[in-house]
Amino acid sequence: MAIALGTGLGIGSGGMPGLEAYLSTRGLAGSVAGADFRRRLYWLPSTADPTKARPASETEFFAQFTAASTATRPYFDAGGVLRADLAANQPRFSHIGGTRRLVLENALTNKLLCRKHNPVDLAQLGTGGDAAAVLSLVDDRTALSAAGLSAVCSNGMVYKVNNTAGTTNAIVAFNGSVGNTNVHCVQAWMRGSGTVDLRLSDASVSVSASLTPNWVQYQSGGGTPTATNMTMRVVIPAGAILYLILPGLYEQPFAPHAPVIGDTAAVASRAVESFRLPIGLEAAMQGSAGTMLVRMAARRAGTSSSDVPVVLGGPAHPLVGLRSATGVRTMLDGASVLDAVPGADILANGLGAVVAWSADGAASCANGGAVVSSATSILPGIRSTGWLGRAGAGGYAYGDGLYDLLALFPARLTNGRMQALSAP
């Protein structure tokens, strides 16, 4: 369904005064193209005057968005309910901490072989440790509904381990090995009593969870397994009771914000979400001078040899790329780069980045840090197309992010304004 700009804010699809007032209020005066994903507002260059913005619909803005998978792209709605009802090629917005954000995540596989939701049996689960512990399926629909999980976990069934009669630890093992020794993480929703340990079998990845009567999402950080046959398990101490659903074993250093689900006894995969920017915005990027602003919550940072793309051009050149948690890199001419040092840690504080170009060269800054500049400008070829995150056919392995705002200006802004806009 097409959503007009300014839903709920009094800015209709033809409301130029309303759009101009919004841009001015948000410090975005002069922007000709962009999106406020939090507020569901979109604007593109006017056909009559490309130096002016016009309201755009969500459908128009996402005309070049692609994502093959549907049910494996869950999200949290405004009420905190986990849902999995997206159509193919429909953008995914999720409310995280009460904030609506555009979710762009890379392809990902949940390597567990059990049913991740709506289990009907105990297939692909095993037990160990105290023989007095009982593993079963139980109907927990009341608690699932209270936690906002019942839309996905619709049959109400969850896994339960009762170790109240035990005197030692009980173990539930999930079939599905890591398969390699790359970095992995584990995730599950759990409730109950006692303190359980969700981990890999070699404890290279682990998170301790002090359970409560309410469902809570738990996930580990990333760790490197010692062998390719490591599997996920939960250790339940004597006297404890565990309820568990939506388990996940993922080959990446952090858990997805929402699980990769599947109700069959097999691995489940999610396709990459690829967002090529709308044609009107790409056209505006071709100007001899311009400034682009992006604000987002980064999920991962790059390394000394590889950037994590935030905004791509070309589609193989980062207009904004994360070199590290404290470094932002812009590609200028296919060889030269421009590095900005943010005023705050990106992973901890989010990212606000601004990159600009003109006949005099290029400039960049991040998180209110110092503006850095170069006499070498950003070549038009690098700005020939625009993508948020990872391009579907790009040369980058990763491009995960939760996006708040994007704005393009048809001029090189002043250093002071660039710094102000980059504050996340």
MITORLUM-608012 format. One line per 2 residues: number of its first residue (from 0); their letters; for each residue x, y, z of C-alpha. Coordinates in nm, 3 decimals. Layout:
NUM> a> X:Y:Z ~ ... .
***
This chain:
0> ma> 0.000:0.000:0.000 ~ 0.136:0.343:-0.091 .
2> ia> 0.177:0.569:0.209 ~ 0.178:0.943:0.147 .
4> lg> 0.448:1.157:0.300 ~ 0.366:1.289:0.641 .
6> tg> 0.111:1.034:0.761 ~ -0.006:1.162:1.097 .
8> lg> 0.195:1.484:1.070 ~ -0.037:1.687:0.853 .
10> ig> 0.187:1.667:0.546 ~ -0.018:1.533:0.259 .
12> sg> 0.108:1.406:-0.075 ~ 0.078:1.754:-0.220 .
14> gm> 0.175:1.946:0.091 ~ 0.480:2.147:-0.007 .
16> pg> 0.445:2.398:0.280 ~ 0.423:2.106:0.522 .
18> le> 0.730:1.940:0.373 ~ 0.933:2.260:0.380 .
20> ay> 0.835:2.317:0.743 ~ 0.936:1.963:0.836 .
22> ls> 1.276:1.994:0.665 ~ 1.339:2.330:0.830 .
24> tr> 1.240:2.205:1.175 ~ 1.471:1.904:1.145 .
26> gl> 1.769:2.104:1.023 ~ 1.732:1.960:0.673 .
28> ag> 1.635:2.275:0.483 ~ 1.760:2.253:0.125 .
30> sv> 1.747:1.874:0.104 ~ 1.600:1.760:-0.229 .
32> ag> 1.576:1.387:-0.157 ~ 1.566:1.169:0.149 .
34> ad> 1.371:0.967:0.400 ~ 1.291:0.985:0.769 .
36> fr> 1.228:0.617:0.831 ~ 1.127:0.677:1.192 .
38> rr> 0.839:0.903:1.087 ~ 0.759:0.735:0.754 .
40> ly> 0.837:1.050:0.556 ~ 0.988:1.051:0.206 .
42> wl> 1.081:1.321:-0.044 ~ 1.235:1.334:-0.392 .
44> ps> 1.334:1.608:-0.639 ~ 1.044:1.788:-0.802 .
46> ta> 0.999:1.717:-1.172 ~ 0.926:2.083:-1.238 .
48> dp> 1.227:2.207:-1.040 ~ 1.488:1.946:-0.939 .
50> tk> 1.638:2.192:-0.689 ~ 1.319:2.163:-0.482 .
52> ar> 1.181:1.864:-0.294 ~ 0.839:1.708:-0.335 .
54> pa> 0.663:1.454:-0.113 ~ 0.696:1.090:-0.220 .
56> se> 0.516:0.772:-0.120 ~ 0.678:0.477:0.051 .
58> te> 0.600:0.265:-0.254 ~ 0.783:0.508:-0.486 .
60> ff> 1.082:0.542:-0.256 ~ 1.129:0.164:-0.230 .
62> aq> 1.065:0.083:-0.596 ~ 1.417:-0.066:-0.628 .
64> ft> 1.416:-0.263:-0.301 ~ 1.453:-0.643:-0.327 .
66> aa> 1.434:-0.926:-0.074 ~ 1.345:-1.277:-0.185 .
68> st> 1.260:-1.426:0.153 ~ 0.934:-1.349:0.329 .
70> at> 0.846:-1.548:0.643 ~ 1.212:-1.565:0.746 .
72> rp> 1.225:-1.183:0.781 ~ 1.043:-1.123:1.111 .
74> yf> 1.010:-0.779:1.266 ~ 0.867:-0.615:1.577 .
76> da> 0.562:-0.395:1.523 ~ 0.482:-0.074:1.711 .
78> gg> 0.332:-0.276:1.995 ~ 0.641:-0.494:2.033 .
80> vl> 0.472:-0.795:1.870 ~ 0.699:-1.024:1.666 .
82> ra> 0.549:-1.073:1.320 ~ 0.647:-1.259:1.002 .
84> dl> 0.398:-1.145:0.739 ~ 0.608:-0.954:0.484 .
86> aa> 0.569:-1.010:0.113 ~ 0.870:-1.060:-0.111 .
88> nq> 1.038:-0.729:-0.200 ~ 0.860:-0.550:0.083 .
90> pr> 1.089:-0.337:0.303 ~ 1.119:-0.442:0.665 .
92> fs> 1.066:-0.188:0.942 ~ 1.109:-0.291:1.302 .
94> hi> 1.043:-0.105:1.626 ~ 1.350:-0.142:1.843 .
96> gg> 1.338:0.026:2.181 ~ 1.025:0.206:2.065 .
98> tr> 1.197:0.348:1.755 ~ 1.087:0.256:1.402 .
100> rl> 1.385:0.176:1.180 ~ 1.448:0.035:0.835 .
102> vl> 1.615:-0.304:0.873 ~ 1.872:-0.406:0.611 .
104> en> 2.045:-0.735:0.690 ~ 2.265:-0.970:0.497 .
106> al> 2.175:-1.327:0.408 ~ 2.182:-1.547:0.718 .
108> tn> 2.117:-1.912:0.807 ~ 1.989:-2.050:1.135 .
110> kl> 2.192:-2.372:1.149 ~ 1.973:-2.552:1.403 .
112> lc> 1.778:-2.851:1.271 ~ 1.492:-2.841:1.522 .
114> rk> 1.168:-2.653:1.470 ~ 1.243:-2.296:1.570 .
116> hn> 0.876:-2.207:1.625 ~ 0.550:-2.401:1.639 .
118> pv> 0.718:-2.728:1.743 ~ 0.507:-3.044:1.723 .
120> dl> 0.767:-3.289:1.855 ~ 1.116:-3.305:2.002 .
122> aq> 1.288:-3.385:1.673 ~ 1.656:-3.286:1.651 .
124> lg> 1.686:-3.232:2.029 ~ 1.880:-3.452:2.268 .
126> tg> 1.929:-3.466:2.645 ~ 2.217:-3.538:2.877 .
128> gd> 2.328:-3.487:3.234 ~ 2.085:-3.561:3.516 .
130> aa> 1.852:-3.843:3.412 ~ 1.577:-3.708:3.638 .
132> av> 1.527:-3.404:3.413 ~ 1.227:-3.413:3.181 .
134> ls> 1.224:-3.259:2.831 ~ 0.877:-3.203:2.687 .
136> lv> 0.652:-2.985:2.474 ~ 0.399:-2.771:2.661 .
138> dd> 0.129:-2.523:2.570 ~ 0.246:-2.178:2.683 .
140> rt> 0.023:-1.955:2.473 ~ -0.075:-1.721:2.757 .
142> al> 0.286:-1.627:2.834 ~ 0.373:-1.613:2.463 .
144> sa> 0.088:-1.372:2.399 ~ 0.193:-1.149:2.688 .
146> ag> 0.544:-1.134:2.540 ~ 0.423:-1.048:2.188 .
148> ls> 0.538:-1.382:2.045 ~ 0.205:-1.550:1.972 .
150> av> 0.166:-1.412:1.617 ~ 0.469:-1.619:1.513 .
152> cs> 0.444:-1.895:1.776 ~ 0.081:-1.949:1.682 .
154> ng> 0.034:-2.308:1.801 ~ 0.137:-2.205:2.153 .
156> mv> 0.384:-2.490:2.198 ~ 0.733:-2.443:2.345 .
158> yk> 1.015:-2.661:2.470 ~ 1.028:-2.723:2.846 .
160> vn> 1.295:-2.878:3.067 ~ 1.201:-2.961:3.427 .
162> nt> 1.505:-3.034:3.642 ~ 1.340:-2.982:3.981 .
164> ag> 1.392:-3.349:4.067 ~ 1.754:-3.345:3.960 .
166> tt> 2.065:-3.315:4.171 ~ 2.308:-3.216:3.894 .
168> na> 2.300:-3.020:3.570 ~ 2.075:-3.127:3.284 .
170> iv> 2.168:-3.060:2.922 ~ 1.953:-3.008:2.615 .
172> af> 2.151:-3.037:2.291 ~ 2.028:-2.897:1.959 .
174> ng> 2.132:-3.082:1.645 ~ 2.297:-2.875:1.375 .
176> sv> 2.669:-2.812:1.392 ~ 2.864:-2.494:1.320 .
178> gn> 3.025:-2.662:1.018 ~ 3.336:-2.441:1.030 .
180> tn> 3.546:-2.247:1.278 ~ 3.432:-1.900:1.180 .
182> vh> 3.281:-1.671:1.442 ~ 2.935:-1.783:1.561 .
184> cv> 2.674:-1.673:1.815 ~ 2.369:-1.828:1.981 .
186> qa> 2.023:-1.689:2.062 ~ 1.696:-1.801:2.221 .
188> wm> 1.388:-1.671:2.399 ~ 1.369:-1.823:2.747 .
190> rg> 1.178:-1.802:3.074 ~ 1.153:-2.011:3.390 .
192> sg> 1.352:-2.029:3.713 ~ 1.719:-2.064:3.794 .
194> tv> 2.027:-1.955:3.600 ~ 2.091:-2.144:3.279 .
196> dl> 2.381:-2.135:3.035 ~ 2.309:-2.102:2.662 .
198> rl> 2.627:-2.191:2.474 ~ 2.817:-2.392:2.221 .
200> sd> 2.924:-2.738:2.333 ~ 3.287:-2.626:2.375 .
202> as> 3.181:-2.311:2.568 ~ 3.357:-2.090:2.311 .
204> vs> 3.028:-1.901:2.290 ~ 2.818:-1.859:2.602 .
206> vs> 2.558:-1.641:2.775 ~ 2.437:-1.690:3.132 .
208> as> 2.065:-1.621:3.182 ~ 1.895:-1.566:3.517 .
210> lt> 1.545:-1.667:3.419 ~ 1.224:-1.490:3.519 .
212> pn> 0.858:-1.590:3.471 ~ 0.846:-1.371:3.157 .
214> wv> 0.986:-1.445:2.813 ~ 1.316:-1.266:2.747 .
216> qy> 1.542:-1.266:2.442 ~ 1.897:-1.380:2.521 .
218> qs> 2.196:-1.386:2.287 ~ 2.568:-1.432:2.316 .
220> gg> 2.846:-1.231:2.164 ~ 3.053:-1.384:1.889 .
222> gt> 3.309:-1.654:1.953 ~ 3.527:-1.892:1.757 .
224> pt> 3.440:-2.263:1.795 ~ 3.730:-2.501:1.845 .
226> at> 3.601:-2.759:1.597 ~ 3.351:-2.790:1.314 .
228> nm> 3.119:-3.028:1.501 ~ 3.030:-2.791:1.786 .
230> tm> 2.655:-2.758:1.854 ~ 2.429:-2.538:2.065 .
232> rv> 2.310:-2.653:2.405 ~ 2.149:-2.527:2.724 .
234> vi> 2.276:-2.628:3.067 ~ 1.999:-2.630:3.329 .
236> pa> 2.104:-2.657:3.697 ~ 1.936:-2.880:3.953 .
238> ga> 1.608:-2.734:4.074 ~ 1.555:-2.515:3.766 .
240> il> 1.277:-2.507:3.508 ~ 1.338:-2.383:3.153 .
242> yl> 1.090:-2.283:2.883 ~ 1.256:-2.213:2.545 .
244> il> 1.148:-2.109:2.195 ~ 1.296:-1.941:1.884 .
246> pg> 1.648:-2.085:1.924 ~ 1.919:-1.984:1.681 .
248> ly> 2.278:-2.067:1.586 ~ 2.426:-1.809:1.350 .
250> eq> 2.758:-1.766:1.170 ~ 2.822:-1.403:1.255 .
252> pf> 2.953:-1.207:1.556 ~ 2.611:-1.087:1.675 .
254> ap> 2.259:-1.224:1.685 ~ 1.997:-1.087:1.444 .
256> ha> 1.761:-0.834:1.598 ~ 1.476:-1.075:1.518 .
258> pv> 1.520:-1.452:1.477 ~ 1.549:-1.646:1.153 .
260> ig> 1.255:-1.881:1.201 ~ 1.130:-2.209:1.060 .
262> dt> 0.862:-2.457:1.164 ~ 1.016:-2.761:0.995 .
264> aa> 1.298:-2.981:1.125 ~ 1.561:-2.822:0.900 .
266> va> 1.791:-2.523:0.877 ~ 1.624:-2.193:0.789 .
268> sr> 1.773:-1.915:0.577 ~ 1.702:-1.550:0.513 .
270> av> 1.794:-1.379:0.185 ~ 1.986:-1.053:0.167 .
272> es> 1.781:-0.733:0.180 ~ 1.908:-0.507:-0.097 .
274> fr> 1.798:-0.145:-0.125 ~ 1.899:0.046:-0.434 .
276> lp> 1.795:0.406:-0.381 ~ 1.512:0.558:-0.588 .
278> ig> 1.590:0.688:-0.934 ~ 1.520:1.050:-0.840 .
280> le> 1.770:1.037:-0.556 ~ 2.032:0.868:-0.773 .
282> aa> 1.986:1.139:-1.035 ~ 2.041:1.407:-0.771 .
284> mq> 2.364:1.231:-0.668 ~ 2.508:1.306:-1.013 .
286> gs> 2.528:1.679:-0.948 ~ 2.868:1.849:-0.958 .
288> ag> 2.824:1.931:-0.590 ~ 2.630:1.759:-0.316 .
290> tm> 2.614:1.649:0.046 ~ 2.470:1.325:0.180 .
292> lv> 2.367:1.257:0.540 ~ 2.290:0.916:0.688 .
294> rm> 2.197:0.821:1.044 ~ 2.171:0.461:1.154 .
296> aa> 2.250:0.200:1.418 ~ 2.543:-0.008:1.297 .
298> rr> 2.549:-0.380:1.375 ~ 2.914:-0.443:1.288 .
300> ag> 3.230:-0.254:1.204 ~ 3.493:-0.326:0.944 .
302> ts> 3.860:-0.410:0.967 ~ 4.185:-0.255:0.851 .
304> ss> 4.138:-0.427:0.514 ~ 3.762:-0.431:0.462 .
306> dv> 3.486:-0.176:0.514 ~ 3.129:-0.249:0.615 .
308> pv> 2.920:-0.040:0.370 ~ 2.659:0.202:0.500 .
310> vl> 2.599:0.388:0.172 ~ 2.736:0.238:-0.148 .
312> gg> 2.784:0.394:-0.488 ~ 2.873:0.228:-0.808 .
314> pa> 2.768:-0.029:-0.647 ~ 3.118:-0.124:-0.533 .
316> hp> 3.244:0.196:-0.370 ~ 3.158:0.310:-0.016 .
318> lv> 3.033:0.666:0.004 ~ 3.014:0.584:0.374 .
320> gl> 3.191:0.272:0.499 ~ 3.278:0.161:0.851 .
322> rs> 3.647:0.088:0.876 ~ 3.618:0.026:1.251 .
324> at> 3.405:0.131:1.548 ~ 3.598:0.458:1.540 .
326> gv> 3.667:0.506:1.171 ~ 3.459:0.606:0.866 .
328> rt> 3.597:0.578:0.512 ~ 3.483:0.740:0.187 .
330> ml> 3.608:0.628:-0.155 ~ 3.707:0.921:-0.377 .
332> dg> 3.835:0.801:-0.713 ~ 3.855:0.423:-0.693 .
334> as> 4.196:0.438:-0.525 ~ 4.217:0.742:-0.298 .
336> vl> 4.016:0.743:0.024 ~ 3.908:0.994:0.287 .
338> da> 3.898:0.880:0.650 ~ 3.696:1.056:0.920 .
340> vp> 3.732:1.001:1.294 ~ 3.390:1.015:1.464 .
342> ga> 3.326:1.214:1.777 ~ 3.183:0.904:1.948 .
344> di> 3.212:0.525:1.921 ~ 2.988:0.412:1.634 .
346> la> 2.871:0.076:1.767 ~ 2.791:0.215:2.110 .
348> ng> 2.632:0.545:2.004 ~ 2.501:0.492:1.653 .
350> lg> 2.633:0.659:1.339 ~ 2.571:1.000:1.196 .
352> av> 2.784:1.051:0.885 ~ 2.804:1.329:0.627 .
354> va> 2.999:1.315:0.302 ~ 3.023:1.604:0.053 .
356> ws> 3.177:1.673:-0.287 ~ 3.232:1.970:-0.518 .
358> ad> 3.483:2.096:-0.772 ~ 3.713:2.181:-0.481 .
360> ga> 3.730:1.822:-0.355 ~ 3.554:1.612:-0.093 .
362> as> 3.480:1.636:0.278 ~ 3.348:1.403:0.543 .
364> ca> 3.270:1.388:0.913 ~ 3.104:1.148:1.155 .
366> ng> 2.926:1.177:1.489 ~ 3.009:1.545:1.526 .
368> ga> 3.382:1.489:1.484 ~ 3.621:1.707:1.289 .
370> vv> 3.554:1.760:0.919 ~ 3.828:1.609:0.704 .
372> ss> 3.879:1.712:0.343 ~ 4.067:1.620:0.029 .
374> at> 4.147:1.805:-0.292 ~ 4.043:1.486:-0.472 .
376> si> 3.669:1.474:-0.528 ~ 3.432:1.179:-0.545 .
378> lp> 3.416:1.069:-0.907 ~ 3.075:1.073:-1.081 .
380> gi> 3.116:0.704:-1.161 ~ 3.132:0.621:-0.793 .
382> rs> 2.806:0.814:-0.752 ~ 2.639:0.652:-1.054 .
384> tg> 2.409:0.442:-0.837 ~ 2.327:0.449:-0.469 .
386> wl> 2.256:0.172:-0.220 ~ 2.193:0.156:0.151 .
388> gr> 2.386:-0.127:0.311 ~ 2.518:-0.397:0.083 .
390> ag> 2.432:-0.394:-0.286 ~ 2.273:-0.718:-0.402 .
392> ag> 2.552:-0.773:-0.654 ~ 2.820:-0.582:-0.467 .
394> gy> 3.159:-0.705:-0.356 ~ 3.098:-0.674:0.017 .
396> ay> 3.016:-0.965:0.244 ~ 2.833:-0.758:0.503 .
398> gd> 2.612:-0.454:0.522 ~ 2.384:-0.491:0.822 .
400> gl> 2.222:-0.182:0.966 ~ 1.912:-0.028:1.121 .
402> yd> 1.850:0.300:0.938 ~ 1.690:0.618:1.074 .
404> ll> 1.748:0.896:0.822 ~ 1.886:0.972:0.477 .
406> al> 1.908:1.317:0.319 ~ 2.073:1.452:0.004 .
408> fp> 2.152:1.820:-0.055 ~ 2.243:1.961:-0.402 .
410> ar> 2.536:2.163:-0.266 ~ 2.846:2.124:-0.052 .
412> lt> 2.734:2.230:0.297 ~ 2.954:2.430:0.533 .
414> ng> 3.178:2.247:0.777 ~ 2.975:2.372:1.071 .
416> rm> 2.651:2.242:0.929 ~ 2.809:1.910:0.837 .
418> qa> 2.924:1.865:1.195 ~ 2.582:1.956:1.333 .
420> ls> 2.400:1.717:1.101 ~ 2.634:1.429:1.177 .
422> ap> 2.550:1.421:1.547 ~ 2.356:1.092:1.580 .
***
